[in-house]
Amino acid sequence: MKTKISYVLACFLMLGFFAANAQSQNGNTPEMRTSKIVIEMVKACNLSADQQSKMSAVILEREKQKDADIAQYSNNPEGMKAATKARNQKAKQAALTIMSQEQLNAWKAYRKQKKEAMEEKRENPNPAPQN
């Protein structure tokens, strides 16, 4: 009897742990995702310190809204699609006022390159070792 109770208790503890980790996307907080994105933008676009702080605020707001949208539209794919489009459009408009056209073009090129690399990795997940 004690074994069954211990087993059930262990299952509940594990479920609680996994639920806590699943609350944020990939186990990352909006702040962690924002930091990663801003670091990528600095490398790709050579942002100034002022631009970094402004873009950080814009991206953090977008990432927090993303988490809220995921919770709100978990069973509504069409609603999620519309919310994502609106969220990204708002961030894009803010970026247009913060970054120069040259920086925006550099960011687009970086994102395109990253997307292509990801698609290639999906198509060929285990490439043969090169000698």
C-alpha positions in Angstrom: 0.0 0.0 0.0 2.8 2.4 0.9 4.5 1.6 -2.4 1.4 2.6 -4.4 1.0 5.8 -2.4 4.7 6.6 -3.0 4.3 5.8 -6.7 1.3 8.1 -7.1 3.0 10.9 -5.2 6.1 10.6 -7.4 3.9 10.8 -10.5 2.2 13.9 -9.2 5.5 15.5 -8.4 6.8 14.7 -11.9 3.7 16.0 -13.6 4.0 19.3 -11.6 7.6 19.6 -12.6 6.9 19.1 -16.3 3.9 21.4 -16.2 6.1 24.2 -14.7 8.6 23.7 -17.5 6.0 23.6 -20.2 4.6 27.0 -19.2 7.2 28.9 -21.2 8.2 27.9 -24.7 11.2 25.6 -24.8 11.7 26.1 -21.1 12.8 29.7 -21.8 11.4 32.8 -20.3 10.4 35.8 -22.5 13.5 37.6 -21.0 15.8 34.8 -22.1 14.3 34.7 -25.6 14.6 38.5 -25.8 18.2 38.4 -24.8 19.1 35.7 -27.4 17.3 37.7 -30.2 18.9 41.0 -29.3 22.4 39.3 -29.3 21.7 37.9 -32.8 20.5 41.4 -33.9 23.6 43.1 -32.6 25.8 40.6 -34.5 23.8 40.8 -37.7 22.9 44.5 -37.8 25.5 46.2 -35.7 23.0 48.0 -33.5 24.0 50.9 -31.3 23.5 50.8 -27.5 20.4 53.0 -27.8 19.0 50.8 -30.6 19.7 47.7 -28.5 17.8 49.0 -25.5 14.8 50.1 -27.6 14.7 46.8 -29.6 15.0 44.9 -26.4 11.9 46.6 -25.0 10.0 45.9 -28.2 11.0 42.3 -28.4 10.3 41.7 -24.7 6.8 43.0 -25.1 6.3 40.8 -28.2 7.6 37.7 -26.4 5.4 38.3 -23.3 2.4 38.7 -25.6 3.4 35.5 -27.4 3.2 33.6 -24.1 -0.2 35.2 -23.4 -1.4 34.3 -26.8 -0.3 30.7 -26.5 -2.3 30.4 -23.3 -5.3 32.2 -24.7 -5.5 30.5 -28.1 -4.3 27.0 -27.2 -7.4 25.4 -28.8 -7.9 28.0 -31.5 -5.4 27.8 -34.3 -7.1 30.5 -36.4 -7.1 32.9 -33.4 -3.4 32.1 -32.8 -2.6 32.8 -36.4 -4.3 36.2 -36.3 -2.7 37.0 -33.0 0.7 36.1 -34.2 0.3 38.2 -37.3 -0.8 41.2 -35.3 2.0 40.8 -32.8 4.6 40.5 -35.4 3.3 43.4 -37.4 3.3 45.6 -34.3 7.0 44.7 -33.6 7.9 45.3 -37.2 6.4 48.8 -37.2 8.4 49.5 -34.0 11.6 48.2 -35.7 11.0 50.4 -38.7 11.3 53.5 -36.4 14.3 52.2 -34.5 16.5 50.6 -37.1 17.9 52.0 -40.4 16.9 50.5 -43.7 20.4 49.0 -44.1 20.1 47.3 -40.7 16.6 46.0 -41.5 17.9 44.6 -44.8 20.8 42.9 -42.9 18.4 41.4 -40.4 16.1 40.1 -43.2 19.2 38.5 -44.9 20.3 37.0 -41.6 16.8 35.5 -40.9 16.6 34.2 -44.4 20.0 32.5 -44.1 19.0 31.0 -40.7 15.7 29.7 -42.1 17.4 28.1 -45.1 20.0 26.4 -42.8 17.1 25.1 -40.6 15.2 23.7 -43.6 18.4 22.1 -44.8 18.9 20.5 -41.4 15.4 19.2 -41.4 15.8 17.7 -44.8 19.1 16.0 -43.9 19.2 15.5 -40.1 22.2 13.2 -40.1 24.6 14.3 -42.7 27.5 12.0 -43.6 30.8 13.0 -41.9 33.1 14.9 -44.2 36.8 14.0 -44.2 
